[in-house]
């Protein structure tokens, strides 16, 4: 419960903003913008927080893989964005 504010902010920012970007740029946005902002402004979040660990679990990833979603990180991130959104998301899928 101590980290819920930062974790929810990270997950919602991830779902809202990183869909149209490549893996390299997604990582830069998360590390250089989101996590740096959290540290600078003392936003409590899980150490080494990752949007994938917040939005998905191993069972869900395994289910996606059995439904032929590639197991690379970008595809898994795209799956987590799509299953966490109420509207259609803009996605880049290599």
N, CA, C and O atoms as a GROMACS GRO file, in nm:
protein
  376
    1UNK      N    1   0.082  -0.120   0.000
    1UNK     CA    2   0.000   0.000   0.000
    1UNK      C    3   0.086   0.127   0.000
    1UNK      O    4   0.041   0.233  -0.044
    2UNK      N    5   0.210   0.116   0.048
    2UNK     CA    6   0.296   0.234   0.054
    2UNK      C    7   0.333   0.285  -0.085
    2UNK      O    8   0.360   0.403  -0.103
    3UNK      N    9   0.334   0.196  -0.182
    3UNK     CA   10   0.380   0.231  -0.316
    3UNK      C   11   0.269   0.245  -0.419
    3UNK      O   12   0.297   0.267  -0.537
    4UNK      N   13   0.146   0.234  -0.378
    4UNK     CA   14   0.036   0.228  -0.475
    4UNK      C   15   0.023   0.355  -0.559
    4UNK      O   16  -0.013   0.347  -0.676
    5UNK      N   17   0.051   0.470  -0.501
    5UNK     CA   18   0.039   0.596  -0.576
    5UNK      C   19   0.135   0.597  -0.694
    5UNK      O   20   0.093   0.624  -0.807
    6UNK      N   21   0.261   0.569  -0.670
    6UNK     CA   22   0.359   0.570  -0.778
    6UNK      C   23   0.337   0.458  -0.878
    6UNK      O   24   0.355   0.479  -0.998
    7UNK      N   25   0.299   0.340  -0.830
    7UNK     CA   26   0.277   0.227  -0.920
    7UNK      C   27   0.160   0.252  -1.014
    7UNK      O   28   0.168   0.224  -1.133
    8UNK      N   29   0.052   0.306  -0.960
    8UNK     CA   30  -0.065   0.336  -1.044
    8UNK      C   31  -0.033   0.449  -1.140
    8UNK      O   32  -0.076   0.446  -1.256
    9UNK      N   33   0.041   0.548  -1.094
    9UNK     CA   34   0.080   0.657  -1.182
    9UNK      C   35   0.170   0.607  -1.295
    9UNK      O   36   0.154   0.647  -1.410
   10UNK      N   37   0.264   0.520  -1.263
   10UNK     CA   38   0.351   0.462  -1.365
   10UNK      C   39   0.271   0.380  -1.466
   10UNK      O   40   0.290   0.395  -1.587
   11UNK      N   41   0.183   0.294  -1.418
   11UNK     CA   42   0.104   0.209  -1.507
   11UNK      C   43   0.011   0.292  -1.595
   11UNK      O   44   0.000   0.266  -1.715
   12UNK      N   45  -0.056   0.390  -1.538
   12UNK     CA   46  -0.148   0.470  -1.618
   12UNK      C   47  -0.073   0.559  -1.718
   12UNK      O   48  -0.121   0.580  -1.830
   13UNK      N   49   0.042   0.610  -1.680
   13UNK     CA   50   0.124   0.688  -1.774
   13UNK      C   51   0.172   0.600  -1.888
   13UNK      O   52   0.171   0.642  -2.004
   14UNK      N   53   0.214   0.480  -1.855
   14UNK     CA   54   0.260   0.384  -1.956
   14UNK      C   55   0.148   0.354  -2.055
   14UNK      O   56   0.170   0.361  -2.176
   15UNK      N   57   0.030   0.322  -2.006
   15UNK     CA   58  -0.082   0.288  -2.093
   15UNK      C   59  -0.121   0.407  -2.179
   15UNK      O   60  -0.156   0.391  -2.296
   16UNK      N   61  -0.115   0.526  -2.122
   16UNK     CA   62  -0.161   0.646  -2.193
   16UNK      C   63  -0.063   0.697  -2.297
   16UNK      O   64  -0.104   0.748  -2.401
   17UNK      N   65   0.068   0.684  -2.271
   17UNK     CA   66   0.163   0.759  -2.353
   17UNK      C   67   0.263   0.679  -2.436
   17UNK      O   68   0.312   0.732  -2.535
   18UNK      N   69   0.295   0.556  -2.402
   18UNK     CA   70   0.408   0.492  -2.471
   18UNK      C   71   0.370   0.400  -2.587
   18UNK      O   72   0.460   0.350  -2.654
   19UNK      N   73   0.244   0.377  -2.612
   19UNK     CA   74   0.202   0.286  -2.718
   19UNK      C   75   0.261   0.310  -2.854
   19UNK      O   76   0.302   0.215  -2.920
   20UNK      N   77   0.268   0.435  -2.900
   20UNK     CA   78   0.316   0.457  -3.036
   20UNK      C   79   0.468   0.455  -3.054
   20UNK      O   80   0.516   0.481  -3.164
   21UNK      N   81   0.543   0.425  -2.950
   21UNK     CA   82   0.689   0.436  -2.958
   21UNK      C   83   0.759   0.301  -2.962
   21UNK      O   84   0.703   0.199  -2.922
   22UNK      N   85   0.881   0.302  -3.011
   22UNK     CA   86   0.963   0.181  -3.019
   22UNK      C   87   1.012   0.142  -2.880
   22UNK      O   88   0.998   0.219  -2.785
   23UNK      N   89   1.068   0.022  -2.868
   23UNK     CA   90   1.116  -0.028  -2.740
   23UNK      C   91   1.223   0.063  -2.680
   23UNK      O   92   1.221   0.093  -2.561
   24UNK      N   93   1.316   0.106  -2.762
   24UNK     CA   94   1.424   0.192  -2.714
   24UNK      C   95   1.369   0.323  -2.658
   24UNK      O   96   1.411   0.368  -2.551
   25UNK      N   97   1.276   0.383  -2.728
   25UNK     CA   98   1.219   0.509  -2.682
   25UNK      C   99   1.127   0.486  -2.562
   25UNK      O  100   1.121   0.571  -2.474
   26UNK      N  101   1.057   0.373  -2.558
   26UNK     CA  102   0.973   0.341  -2.440
   26UNK      C  103   1.059   0.334  -2.315
   26UNK      O  104   1.024   0.389  -2.211
   27UNK      N  105   1.172   0.265  -2.324
   27UNK     CA  106   1.261   0.253  -2.209
   27UNK      C  107   1.313   0.390  -2.166
   27UNK      O  108   1.323   0.418  -2.046
   28UNK      N  109   1.346   0.474  -2.263
   28UNK     CA  110   1.394   0.608  -2.231
   28UNK      C  111   1.285   0.691  -2.162
   28UNK      O  112   1.314   0.763  -2.066
   29UNK      N  113   1.162   0.680  -2.210
   29UNK     CA  114   1.052   0.754  -2.147
   29UNK      C  115   1.034   0.709  -2.003
   29UNK      O  116   1.020   0.792  -1.913
   30UNK      N  117   1.033   0.579  -1.981
   30UNK     CA  118   1.011   0.527  -1.847
   30UNK      C  119   1.124   0.566  -1.753
   30UNK      O  120   1.099   0.620  -1.645
   31UNK      N  121   1.248   0.541  -1.793
   31UNK     CA  122   1.362   0.566  -1.705
   31UNK      C  123   1.394   0.714  -1.692
   31UNK      O  124   1.412   0.765  -1.582
   32UNK      N  125   1.402   0.783  -1.805
   32UNK     CA  126   1.448   0.922  -1.804
   32UNK      C  127   1.340   1.022  -1.766
   32UNK      O  128   1.370   1.131  -1.719
   33UNK      N  129   1.214   0.985  -1.788
   33UNK     CA  130   1.107   1.079  -1.757
   33UNK      C  131   1.024   1.037  -1.636
   33UNK      O  132   1.021   1.107  -1.535
   34UNK      N  133   0.958   0.923  -1.647
   34UNK     CA  134   0.866   0.884  -1.540
   34UNK      C  135   0.939   0.858  -1.409
   34UNK      O  136   0.907   0.920  -1.307
   35UNK      N  137   1.036   0.767  -1.409
   35UNK     CA  138   1.103   0.729  -1.284
   35UNK      C  139   1.188   0.843  -1.228
   35UNK      O  140   1.200   0.857  -1.107
   36UNK      N  141   1.246   0.924  -1.317
   36UNK     CA  142   1.322   1.040  -1.271
   36UNK      C  143   1.229   1.141  -1.204
   36UNK      O  144   1.264   1.199  -1.101
   37UNK      N  145   1.113   1.162  -1.262
   37UNK     CA  146   1.014   1.252  -1.202
   37UNK      C  147   0.971   1.202  -1.064
   37UNK      O  148   0.959   1.280  -0.970
   38UNK      N  149   0.948   1.071  -1.054
   38UNK     CA  150   0.908   1.014  -0.925
   38UNK      C  151   1.015   1.039  -0.819
   38UNK      O  152   0.984   1.081  -0.707
   39UNK      N  153   1.140   1.012  -0.854
   39UNK     CA  154   1.249   1.030  -0.759
   39UNK      C  155   1.266   1.176  -0.719
   39UNK      O  156   1.285   1.209  -0.602
   40UNK      N  157   1.259   1.264  -0.817
   40UNK     CA  158   1.277   1.407  -0.793
   40UNK      C  159   1.166   1.465  -0.705
   40UNK      O  160   1.191   1.555  -0.625
   41UNK      N  161   1.045   1.413  -0.720
   41UNK     CA  162   0.930   1.466  -0.647
   41UNK      C  163   0.884   1.378  -0.531
   41UNK      O  164   0.776   1.397  -0.477
   42UNK      N  165   0.968   1.282  -0.495
   42UNK     CA  166   0.940   1.193  -0.381
   42UNK      C  167   0.806   1.120  -0.393
   42UNK      O  168   0.733   1.107  -0.295
   43UNK      N  169   0.774   1.074  -0.513
   43UNK     CA  170   0.654   0.995  -0.534
   43UNK      C  171   0.688   0.852  -0.496
   43UNK      O  172   0.778   0.792  -0.555
   44UNK      N  173   0.619   0.795  -0.397
   44UNK     CA  174   0.653   0.659  -0.355
   44UNK      C  175   0.613   0.556  -0.461
   44UNK      O  176   0.499   0.554  -0.508
   45UNK      N  177   0.709   0.473  -0.498
   45UNK     CA  178   0.680   0.366  -0.594
   45UNK      C  179   0.769   0.246  -0.560
   45UNK      O  180   0.870   0.259  -0.491
   46UNK      N  181   0.729   0.132  -0.611
   46UNK     CA  182   0.806   0.010  -0.590
   46UNK      C  183   0.947   0.027  -0.646
   46UNK      O  184   0.963   0.076  -0.758
   47UNK      N  185   1.048  -0.013  -0.570
   47UNK     CA  186   1.185  -0.005  -0.625
   47UNK      C  187   1.197  -0.087  -0.754
   47UNK      O  188   1.147  -0.199  -0.761
   48UNK      N  189   1.262  -0.031  -0.852
   48UNK     CA  190   1.276  -0.096  -0.984
   48UNK      C  191   1.140  -0.130  -1.044
   48UNK      O  192   1.122  -0.237  -1.102
   49UNK      N  193   1.046  -0.039  -1.031
   49UNK     CA  194   0.911  -0.062  -1.081
   49UNK      C  195   0.913  -0.081  -1.232
   49UNK      O  196   0.990  -0.017  -1.304
   50UNK      N  197   0.827  -0.169  -1.278
   50UNK     CA  198   0.811  -0.196  -1.420
   50UNK      C  199   0.662  -0.199  -1.453
   50UNK      O  200   0.585  -0.263  -1.381
   51UNK      N  201   0.621  -0.130  -1.558
   51UNK     CA  202   0.478  -0.132  -1.594
   51UNK      C  203   0.425  -0.273  -1.618
   51UNK      O  204   0.310  -0.302  -1.587
   52UNK      N  205   0.510  -0.361  -1.674
   52UNK     CA  206   0.463  -0.498  -1.700
   52UNK      C  207   0.432  -0.574  -1.572
   52UNK      O  208   0.335  -0.650  -1.568
   53UNK      N  209   0.512  -0.556  -1.468
   53UNK     CA  210   0.484  -0.627  -1.344
   53UNK      C  211   0.361  -0.571  -1.274
   53UNK      O  212   0.296  -0.641  -1.196
   54UNK      N  213   0.329  -0.446  -1.302
   54UNK     CA  214   0.210  -0.385  -1.242
   54UNK      C  215   0.085  -0.425  -1.319
   54UNK      O  216  -0.019  -0.453  -1.258
   55UNK      N  217   0.093  -0.428  -1.451
   55UNK     CA  218  -0.025  -0.450  -1.535
   55UNK      C  219  -0.055  -0.595  -1.566
   55UNK      O  220  -0.169  -0.628  -1.598
   56UNK      N  221   0.044  -0.684  -1.559
   56UNK     CA  222   0.023  -0.823  -1.598
   56UNK      C  223   0.081  -0.918  -1.494
   56UNK      O  224   0.148  -0.876  -1.400
   57UNK      N  225   0.054  -1.045  -1.514
   57UNK     CA  226   0.118  -1.148  -1.433
   57UNK      C  227   0.164  -1.259  -1.527
   57UNK      O  228   0.134  -1.258  -1.646
   58UNK      N  229   0.238  -1.353  -1.473
   58UNK     CA  230   0.296  -1.459  -1.556
   58UNK      C  231   0.188  -1.545  -1.624
   58UNK      O  232   0.207  -1.590  -1.737
   59UNK      N  233   0.078  -1.568  -1.557
   59UNK     CA  234  -0.029  -1.649  -1.616
   59UNK      C  235  -0.089  -1.580  -1.738
   59UNK      O  236  -0.117  -1.644  -1.839
   60UNK      N  237  -0.109  -1.451  -1.728
   60UNK     CA  238  -0.164  -1.377  -1.841
   60UNK      C  239  -0.067  -1.375  -1.958
   60UNK      O  240  -0.109  -1.391  -2.073
   61UNK      N  241   0.062  -1.357  -1.931
   61UNK     CA  242   0.162  -1.361  -2.037
   61UNK      C  243   0.165  -1.498  -2.104
   61UNK      O  244   0.174  -1.508  -2.226
   62UNK      N  245   0.157  -1.605  -2.024
   62UNK     CA  246   0.157  -1.741  -2.079
   62UNK      C  247   0.034  -1.764  -2.166
   62UNK      O  248   0.043  -1.830  -2.270
   63UNK      N  249  -0.080  -1.711  -2.124
   63UNK     CA  250  -0.202  -1.726  -2.204
   63UNK      C  251  -0.188  -1.654  -2.338
   63UNK      O  252  -0.228  -1.708  -2.441
   64UNK      N  253  -0.131  -1.536  -2.337
   64UNK     CA  254  -0.109  -1.462  -2.462
   64UNK      C  255  -0.015  -1.539  -2.553
   64UNK      O  256  -0.036  -1.543  -2.675
   65UNK      N  257   0.088  -1.601  -2.497
   65UNK     CA  258   0.183  -1.677  -2.578
   65UNK      C  259   0.119  -1.801  -2.638
   65UNK      O  260   0.152  -1.838  -2.751
   66UNK      N  261   0.028  -1.865  -2.566
   66UNK     CA  262  -0.042  -1.980  -2.622
   66UNK      C  263  -0.141  -1.938  -2.731
   66UNK      O  264  -0.183  -2.019  -2.813
   67UNK      N  265  -0.179  -1.810  -2.730
   67UNK     CA  266  -0.266  -1.755  -2.835
   67UNK      C  267  -0.184  -1.690  -2.946
   67UNK      O  268  -0.235  -1.611  -3.025
   68UNK      N  269  -0.054  -1.725  -2.950
   68UNK     CA  270   0.040  -1.687  -3.055
   68UNK      C  271   0.084  -1.541  -3.054
   68UNK      O  272   0.128  -1.490  -3.157
   69UNK      N  273   0.074  -1.473  -2.940
   69UNK     CA  274   0.137  -1.342  -2.927
   69UNK      C  275   0.286  -1.368  -2.907
   69UNK      O  276   0.323  -1.446  -2.820
   70UNK      N  277   0.372  -1.305  -2.985
   70UNK     CA  278   0.516  -1.326  -2.966
   70UNK      C  279   0.557  -1.292  -2.823
   70UNK      O  280   0.495  -1.207  -2.758
   71UNK      N  281   0.661  -1.356  -2.775
   71UNK     CA  282   0.700  -1.340  -2.635
   71UNK      C  283   0.799  -1.226  -2.612
   71UNK      O  284   0.850  -1.211  -2.500
   72UNK      N  285   0.828  -1.146  -2.715
   72UNK     CA  286   0.920  -1.034  -2.695
   72UNK      C  287   0.852  -0.926  -2.608
   72UNK      O  288   0.730  -0.923  -2.595
   73UNK      N  289   0.935  -0.838  -2.548
   73UNK     CA  290   0.885  -0.738  -2.455
   73UNK      C  291   0.787  -0.640  -2.518
   73UNK      O  292   0.688  -0.603  -2.456
   74UNK      N  293   0.814  -0.597  -2.641
   74UNK     CA  294   0.726  -0.499  -2.705
   74UNK      C  295   0.587  -0.557  -2.725
   74UNK      O  296   0.487  -0.489  -2.699
   75UNK      N  297   0.579  -0.681  -2.770
   75UNK     CA  298   0.449  -0.744  -2.789
   75UNK      C  299   0.376  -0.763  -2.656
   75UNK      O  300   0.255  -0.741  -2.648
   76UNK      N  301   0.449  -0.802  -2.553
   76UNK     CA  302   0.388  -0.817  -2.421
   76UNK      C  303   0.342  -0.683  -2.366
   76UNK      O  304   0.234  -0.673  -2.307
   77UNK      N  305   0.423  -0.579  -2.386
   77UNK     CA  306   0.382  -0.445  -2.344
   77UNK      C  307   0.257  -0.401  -2.420
   77UNK      O  308   0.165  -0.344  -2.362
   78UNK      N  309   0.254  -0.429  -2.551
   78UNK     CA  310   0.136  -0.395  -2.631
   78UNK      C  311   0.012  -0.468  -2.580
   78UNK      O  312  -0.096  -0.410  -2.572
   79UNK      N  313   0.028  -0.594  -2.546
   79UNK     CA  314  -0.083  -0.670  -2.490
   79UNK      C  315  -0.132  -0.611  -2.359
   79UNK      O  316  -0.252  -0.604  -2.335
   80UNK      N  317  -0.039  -0.570  -2.274
   80UNK     CA  318  -0.079  -0.511  -2.146
   80UNK      C  319  -0.148  -0.376  -2.166
   80UNK      O  320  -0.241  -0.343  -2.093
   81UNK      N  321  -0.103  -0.299  -2.265
   81UNK     CA  322  -0.168  -0.171  -2.294
   81UNK      C  323  -0.310  -0.195  -2.344
   81UNK      O  324  -0.404  -0.130  -2.298
   82UNK      N  325  -0.325  -0.288  -2.437
   82UNK     CA  326  -0.457  -0.312  -2.494
   82UNK      C  327  -0.555  -0.370  -2.394
   82UNK      O  328  -0.674  -0.336  -2.397
   83UNK      N  329  -0.509  -0.457  -2.305
   83UNK     CA  330  -0.601  -0.515  -2.207
   83UNK      C  331  -0.629  -0.420  -2.091
   83UNK      O  332  -0.721  -0.444  -2.013
   84UNK      N  333  -0.549  -0.313  -2.078
   84UNK     CA  334  -0.570  -0.217  -1.970
   84UNK      C  335  -0.642  -0.091  -2.017
   84UNK      O  336  -0.662   0.001  -1.938
   85UNK      N  337  -0.679  -0.085  -2.143
   85UNK     CA  338  -0.742   0.034  -2.201
   85UNK      C  339  -0.890   0.009  -2.226
   85UNK      O  340  -0.931  -0.102  -2.261
   86UNK      N  341  -0.968   0.113  -2.207
   86UNK     CA  342  -1.110   0.105  -2.241
   86UNK      C  343  -1.136   0.144  -2.386
   86UNK      O  344  -1.236   0.104  -2.444
   87UNK      N  345  -1.046   0.223  -2.443
   87UNK     CA  346  -1.060   0.268  -2.581
   87UNK      C  347  -0.952   0.203  -2.667
   87UNK      O  348  -0.860   0.139  -2.616
   88UNK      N  349  -0.965   0.220  -2.798
   88UNK     CA  350  -0.863   0.170  -2.887
   88UNK      C  351  -0.736   0.253  -2.868
   88UNK      O  352  -0.742   0.375  -2.861
   89UNK      N  353  -0.625   0.186  -2.861
   89UNK     CA  354  -0.497   0.252  -2.839
   89UNK      C  355  -0.419   0.262  -2.968
   89UNK      O  356  -0.432   0.178  -3.057
   90UNK      N  357  -0.338   0.367  -2.979
   90UNK     CA  358  -0.245   0.379  -3.091
   90UNK      C  359  -0.124   0.294  -3.059
   90UNK      O  360  -0.060   0.315  -2.956
   91UNK      N  361  -0.093   0.198  -3.144
   91UNK     CA  362   0.014   0.104  -3.116
   91UNK      C  363   0.110   0.096  -3.234
   91UNK      O  364   0.072   0.112  -3.349
   92UNK      N  365   0.235   0.071  -3.201
   92UNK     CA  366   0.336   0.037  -3.301
   92UNK      C  367   0.377  -0.107  -3.271
   92UNK      O  368   0.425  -0.136  -3.162
   93UNK      N  369   0.358  -0.195  -3.366
   93UNK     CA  370   0.394  -0.334  -3.344
   93UNK      C  371   0.488  -0.378  -3.455
   93UNK      O  372   0.450  -0.384  -3.572
   94UNK      N  373   0.612  -0.408  -3.417
   94UNK     CA  374   0.710  -0.444  -3.521
   94UNK      C  375   0.670  -0.576  -3.581
   94UNK      O  376   0.738  -0.626  -3.671
   0.00000   0.00000   0.00000
